[in-house]
Amino acid sequence: MADELNREVFDAVCAQADAAARAQQRLAQSHTQAKNELLMAIADALIEHAADIEAANALDMRAAEDDGMDAGKLDRLLFDSPRVLAAAQGVRHVATLPDPVGQIVRGYKLENGLRLTQTRVPMGVIGMIYEARPNVTVDVASLCLKSGNAALLRGGHAAENTNAATLDVIASVLQSHGFDPALVQSVDRHGRAGATAMMEARGHIDVLVPRGGAGLIQAVVRNSKVPVIETGAGNVHIYVDKSGDFTKAIPIILNAKTQRVGVCNAAEKLLVHQDIAEQFLPLAADALFAAGVELHADEQSYRIIAGSPAGADAGVTGELLKHATDEDWDTEYLALTMGVKVVASLDEAIRHINQHSTGHTESIIAEDYEAIEDFTQRIDSAVVMANASTRFTDGGVFGFGAELGISTQKMHARGPMGLTEMTTTKWIGYGTGQVRA
């Protein structure tokens, strides 16, 4: 991502961004009804061409498998007809949501009679750099169009055929509805040089959002001259308190870890209060082993699990149970692997999470109201759950229809980014001839 800048590619990408900006100026003036009709037409077209997109995706999937892509990334890369149809439904949902553009955030009148309003407006040209996530192409396009923004996309080599097929569908609908197809473009034809050019295109791209693994995100954060909204890797924790209900905890842990392993809201670490560790860990290990999860356990949890029937059964110890290292506590596995640690107290759990978390999502399993309140107030992450799976951290689940990404930073936006988070504000002053003394 820190490749030397190719001037020819840079000029080409800046020209694309400038064309997007010109197209965005018209979109920003469009009425909500026109934008909603456009989105509904895009959803219909995606459904109509789902088989074509699936065929393009099959090419990408075969190439990725031949290249040895791991199971988690292959799951993200898959964009078959059912997932295309689900993405189309997300577009329709976005069309039904309130339009944030033009909303008044606040307004008041000064003593001199000057009337001030703070109003939501589009950001302009939003650049996205992502990898092996073809659903993001649809999500970003729908959110950008509804919020009055243009999108310039670098979707990565792994999904190049899928993204091209998807963007062809979107471009056709834009043109048929009288909008410039430059509103949603890709720089994929330029390869890695296109991503480098996007990071250098300050003044042409208004904001850049990386979405992918920790390496990709940090490379963009470190090297971009364009303002960046950082979406985070997910070193996600579940803490089972001494007051936790085992019948709630086991299904939550299984869902958070195994429903989809290659996503950023999948749980990666399990912390258990020492007062219940002897009783709870064998139950949790039995369920996780049955799901094929490899546990990297600290010394106390390793001893408990290894000495249980779950740990000894069928030679599991040494195959699915390993000693944790210091590196484990900071690792986002994106695989059927989970770190396990016994903690002496709620305070220790909170300290450990705040030290090692990427600031994405954490969950507490507890029946003690004070413990829940302490945890939710002191954990410094974008989303905190109580007695619920971390997998709920998702723009679609939160009611946004889709998401630009999940921001783990504290400026502008935090957590899942929907339509509102894709706008900024400007102040408008209405006077009657006032001058400042």
C-alpha positions in Angstrom: 0.0 0.0 0.0 3.0 2.3 0.3 4.1 1.7 -3.3 5.9 4.5 -5.1 3.4 6.9 -6.8 2.8 6.3 -10.5 2.2 9.8 -11.9 0.2 8.6 -14.9 -2.1 6.6 -12.7 -2.3 9.4 -10.2 -3.5 11.8 -12.9 -6.0 9.3 -14.2 -7.4 8.7 -10.7 -7.6 12.4 -10.0 -9.5 12.8 -13.3 -12.0 10.1 -12.2 -12.4 11.8 -8.8 -13.0 15.2 -10.5 -15.6 13.7 -12.8 -17.2 12.1 -9.7 -17.3 15.5 -8.0 -19.0 17.1 -10.9 -21.6 14.4 -11.0 -22.0 14.7 -7.2 -23.0 18.3 -7.4 -26.1 17.4 -9.4 -26.9 14.5 -7.2 -26.7 16.7 -4.1 -29.5 18.8 -5.5 -31.8 15.8 -6.3 -35.0 15.3 -4.3 -35.3 12.4 -2.0 -37.9 10.8 -4.3 -35.6 10.8 -7.3 -32.9 9.1 -5.2 -35.2 6.5 -3.8 -36.5 5.7 -7.3 -32.9 5.3 -8.4 -32.1 2.9 -5.6 -35.2 0.8 -6.2 -34.2 0.5 -9.8 -30.7 -0.6 -8.8 -32.2 -3.2 -6.5 -34.4 -4.5 -9.4 -31.4 -4.6 -11.7 -29.2 -6.5 -9.3 -31.9 -9.1 -8.9 -32.3 -9.3 -12.7 -28.6 -9.8 -13.2 -27.9 -11.9 -10.1 -26.9 -14.9 -12.2 -24.4 -12.8 -14.2 -22.8 -11.4 -11.0 -22.7 -15.0 -9.5 -20.9 -16.2 -12.7 -18.3 -13.4 -12.4 -17.9 -14.2 -8.7 -17.3 -17.9 -9.5 -14.3 -16.8 -11.5 -12.9 -14.9 -8.6 -13.7 -17.8 -6.1 -11.9 -20.3 -8.3 -8.8 -18.1 -8.6 -8.8 -17.4 -4.9 -9.0 -21.0 -4.0 -6.2 -21.8 -6.4 -4.1 -19.1 -4.7 -4.8 -20.7 -1.3 -7.0 -18.0 0.2 -8.1 -19.0 3.7 -11.7 -20.0 4.6 -12.6 -16.7 6.3 -11.6 -14.6 3.3 -13.3 -17.0 0.9 -16.5 -16.6 2.9 -16.3 -12.8 2.5 -15.5 -13.1 -1.2 -18.5 -15.2 -1.9 -21.2 -13.2 -3.7 -23.6 -15.8 -5.1 -27.2 -15.3 -6.1 -28.6 -15.5 -2.6 -26.1 -12.9 -1.4 -26.8 -10.7 -4.4 -30.5 -10.9 -3.6 -29.8 -10.0 0.1 -27.7 -7.0 -1.0 -30.6 -5.9 -3.3 -32.9 -6.0 -0.3 -30.4 -3.9 1.6 -30.6 -1.3 -1.2 -34.3 -1.3 -1.0 -34.1 -0.8 2.8 -31.8 2.2 2.3 -34.4 3.7 -0.1 -37.0 3.6 2.7 -34.8 5.3 5.3 -35.0 9.0 6.1 -32.8 11.2 3.8 -30.3 13.0 6.1 -29.5 15.6 3.5 -31.0 18.9 4.5 -31.9 17.8 8.0 -31.5 20.7 10.6 -29.2 19.6 13.4 -29.9 22.7 15.4 -30.9 26.3 14.9 -31.4 29.5 16.8 -31.5 33.3 16.6 -28.8 35.6 17.8 -29.7 38.8 19.8 -29.1 40.8 16.7 -31.7 38.9 14.8 -29.3 36.7 12.7 -30.9 33.3 12.3 -28.5 30.4 12.3 -29.1 26.8 11.2 -26.7 23.8 11.2 -27.7 21.6 8.2 -26.6 18.2 7.1 -24.9 18.1 3.7 -23.1 15.4 1.7 -19.3 14.9 2.1 -18.7 14.9 -1.6 -16.4 12.2 -3.1 -16.0 9.2 -0.7 -13.1 6.9 -1.6 -13.2 3.3 -0.4 -10.3 0.9 -0.4 -11.3 -2.7 0.5 -10.5 -6.3 -0.3 -12.4 -9.5 -1.1 -15.7 -7.9 0.0 -17.9 -7.6 -3.1 -21.0 -6.9 -1.0 -19.3 -3.7 0.0 -19.6 -2.4 -3.5 -23.4 -2.5 -3.3 -23.5 -1.2 0.2 -21.3 1.8 -0.5 -23.0 2.6 -3.7 -26.5 2.6 -2.1 -25.4 4.6 0.9 -23.5 7.2 -1.1 -26.3 7.7 -3.6 -28.9 8.2 -0.9 -26.7 10.6 1.1 -25.8 12.6 -2.0 -22.2 11.4 -2.3 -20.1 10.0 -5.1 -18.1 6.9 -4.6 -14.6 6.0 -5.9 -13.8 2.4 -5.2 -10.8 0.2 -5.0 -12.2 -3.3 -4.4 -9.0 -5.3 -4.8 -7.8 -7.9 -7.2 -9.5 -10.9 -5.5 -13.0 -9.6 -6.3 -12.2 -7.7 -9.5 -14.6 -9.7 -11.8 -17.4 -9.6 -9.3 -17.0 -5.9 -8.7 -16.8 -5.1 -12.4 -20.0 -7.0 -13.1 -21.8 -5.3 -10.2 -20.6 -1.8 -11.2 -21.8 -2.4 -14.8 -25.3 -3.0 -13.5 -25.2 0.1 -11.3 -23.8 2.3 -14.1 -26.5 1.2 -16.5 -29.2 2.2 -14.1 -27.6 5.5 -13.3 -27.5 6.4 -17.0 -31.0 5.3 -17.6 -32.2 7.5 -14.8 -30.4 10.5 -16.1 -27.5 10.4 -13.7 -23.8 10.4 -14.6 -22.2 6.9 -14.2 -19.2 8.8 -12.8 -21.1 8.8 -9.5 -19.9 5.3 -8.7 -16.6 4.3 -10.2 -13.7 1.9 -9.7 -10.0 2.3 -10.0 -9.4 -1.4 -10.0 -7.9 -1.4 -13.5 -4.9 0.5 -12.1 -4.2 -2.2 -9.5 -2.3 -1.3 -6.4 -1.1 1.9 -8.0 -4.7 3.0 -8.0 -4.9 2.6 -4.3 -1.7 4.6 -3.8 -3.0 7.3 -6.1 -6.2 7.5 -4.0 -4.2 8.0 -0.9 -2.4 10.9 -2.6 -5.5 12.6 -4.1 -6.0 15.2 -1.4 -8.2 17.9 -2.9 -9.8 15.5 -5.3 -11.2 12.9 -2.8 -12.9 14.3 0.3 -12.6 11.4 2.6 -11.0 7.9 2.4 -12.4 4.8 4.2 -10.3 1.6 4.3 -12.2 -1.6 5.1 -10.4 -4.9 5.5 -7.7 -6.5 7.5 -5.5 -4.7 10.1 -2.6 -4.4 7.6 -4.7 -2.7 4.9 -6.3 -0.4 7.3 -3.1 0.7 9.0 -1.3 1.1 5.7 -4.0 3.6 4.6 -4.0 5.4 7.9 -0.2 5.8 7.9 0.2 6.8 4.2 -2.9 8.7 3.2 -2.8 12.4 2.6 -6.6 12.3 2.2 -8.5 12.5 5.5 -9.3 8.9 6.7 -12.1 7.5 8.7 -10.5 4.4 10.3 -12.6 1.3 10.3 -11.2 -1.2 12.7 -10.0 -4.7 12.8 -12.0 -6.8 15.3 -10.1 -8.2 18.2 -13.5 -8.7 19.9 -14.0 -10.0 23.5 -16.7 -11.8 25.4 -16.4 -11.6 29.2 -18.4 -14.1 31.3 -18.9 -12.6 34.7 -19.3 -14.6 37.9 -23.0 -13.8 37.8 -23.3 -14.9 34.2 -26.1 -17.4 33.2 -24.4 -20.4 31.6 -27.5 -21.2 29.5 -27.2 -17.7 27.8 -23.4 -17.7 27.7 -22.8 -20.9 25.6 -25.1 -20.0 22.7 -23.9 -16.4 22.6 -20.2 -17.5 22.5 -20.9 -20.1 19.8 -22.8 -17.6 17.7 -20.2 -14.9 18.1 -17.3 -17.2 17.2 -18.7 -19.6 14.6 -21.6 -18.1 12.7 -19.2 -16.3 10.3 -15.5 -16.5 11.3 -14.1 -14.1 8.7 -16.0 -11.0 9.8 -14.8 -8.2 12.1 -17.6 -8.6 14.7 -16.8 -12.3 15.3 -15.5 -12.9 18.8 -11.8 -13.7 19.1 -11.3 -13.8 22.9 -13.2 -15.3 25.8 -12.5 -14.1 29.4 -14.0 -16.0 32.3 -14.2 -14.9 36.0 -12.2 -17.2 38.2 -15.1 -17.9 40.5 -17.0 -19.8 37.8 -14.0 -21.0 35.6 -13.9 -24.6 37.0 -17.6 -25.1 36.2 -18.0 -23.0 33.1 -14.9 -23.6 31.0 -15.4 -27.4 30.5 -18.9 -26.7 29.2 -17.7 -23.9 26.9 -14.8 -25.9 25.7 -17.0 -28.9 24.9 -19.3 -26.7 22.8 -16.5 -24.9 21.0 -14.5 -28.1 20.3 -17.6 -29.7 18.8 -17.8 -26.7 16.4 -14.1 -27.2 15.5 -12.8 -24.2 17.4 -9.1 -24.3 18.4 -8.6 -22.7 21.9 -5.4 -20.9 22.8 -5.6 -20.9 26.6 -3.7 -19.2 29.3 -2.2 -21.5 32.0 -5.2 -21.6 34.3 -7.8 -22.1 31.6 -5.5 -24.7 29.9 -5.3 -26.7 33.2 -9.1 -26.6 33.7 -9.9 -27.6 30.1 -7.2 -30.2 29.7 -8.4 -31.9 33.0 -12.0 -32.1 31.8 -13.7 -34.8 29.7 -13.9 -32.3 26.9 -10.2 -31.7 26.9 -9.3 -35.4 27.1 -11.9 -36.7 24.7 -10.7 -38.2 21.4 -7.2 -36.8 21.8 -8.5 -33.2 21.6 -5.7 -31.9 23.8 -2.8 -30.9 21.6 -5.1 -30.7 18.5 -7.7 -28.1 19.5 -6.2 -27.0 22.8 -3.0 -25.0 22.8 -1.1 -22.8 25.2 -1.6 -19.1 24.5 1.3 -16.8 23.9 1.6 -13.1 24.5 0.9 -12.5 20.8 -2.5 -14.2 21.1 -4.1 -11.4 23.1 -3.6 -8.9 20.3 -4.4 -11.2 17.4 -7.5 -11.1 15.2 -7.7 -14.7 14.0 -10.6 -14.5 11.5 -10.6 -18.3 11.8 -12.0 -21.1 14.1 -9.6 -20.0 16.8 -10.3 -18.3 20.1 -8.1 -17.1 22.9 -9.2 -18.0 26.5 -8.2 -16.4 29.7 -9.3 -16.6 33.3 -9.5 -13.3 35.1 -9.6 -12.6 38.8 -12.2 -9.8 38.7 -14.4 -7.6 36.6 -11.7 -4.9 36.9 -9.1 -7.2 35.5 -11.4 -8.1 32.6 -11.9 -4.4 31.8 -8.2 -3.6 32.0 -7.3 -6.5 29.7 -9.9 -5.6 27.1 -9.0 -1.9 27.1 -5.4 -2.8 26.7 -5.7 -5.4 23.9 -9.0 -4.6 22.1 -9.1 -2.8 18.7 -12.0 -0.8 20.0 -14.7 -2.6 17.9 -17.2 -4.6 20.0 -17.1 -6.3 23.4 -19.8 -8.2 25.3 -20.5 -9.1 28.9 -22.5 -12.1 30.0 -23.9 -11.2 33.5 -27.0 -11.1 35.6 -25.5 -8.5 38.1 -26.9 -5.1 37.0 -24.0 -3.3 38.6 -21.4 -5.4 36.8 -23.2 -4.7 33.5 -23.3 -1.0 34.1 -19.6 -0.9 35.2 -18.6 -2.9 32.1 -20.6 -0.8 29.6 -19.4 2.5 31.0 -15.7 1.7 31.3 -15.1 -0.3 28.2 -13.6 2.0 25.6 -15.0 0.4 22.4 -17.4 1.6 19.7 -20.0 -1.0 20.7 -20.6 -2.7 24.0 -23.2 -5.6 24.3 -24.7 -7.1 27.4 -26.0 -10.6 27.2 -25.9 -10.6 23.4 -23.7 -11.8 20.6 -21.1 -9.4 19.2 -22.4 -10.4 15.7 -25.1 -7.8 16.1 -22.6 -5.0 15.4 -23.7 -4.4 11.8 -25.2 -1.5 10.0 -28.0 -3.7 8.5 -28.9 -5.1 11.9 -28.8 -1.7 13.5 -31.4 -0.6 11.0 -29.1 1.4 8.6 -29.9 -0.9 5.6 -26.2 -1.2 5.0 -23.0 0.3 6.4 -20.0 2.1 5.0 -17.9 0.3 7.6 -17.6 0.2 11.4 -15.6 3.1 12.7 -13.3 2.4 15.7 -12.0 6.0 15.8 -13.6 8.8 17.9 -13.7 11.7 15.4 -16.7 12.2 13.2 -18.2 8.8 13.5 -17.9 5.7 15.8 -19.5 2.3 15.3 -21.5 1.3 12.2 -21.6 4.1 9.7 -24.9 4.6 7.9 -26.5 7.5 6.1 -26.2 10.1 8.8 -22.5 9.3 9.3 -21.9 9.9 5.6 -22.9 13.5 5.9 -21.2 16.5 7.4 -22.8 19.9 8.3 -22.6 23.5 7.3 -23.9 26.6 9.0 -26.3 28.9 7.2 -27.0 32.4 8.5 -30.1 34.3 7.5 -29.8 38.0 8.1 -31.7 41.2 7.4 -28.7 43.5 6.9 -26.8 42.9 10.1 -23.1 43.9 10.4 -20.7 43.1 13.2 -19.8 45.9 15.4 
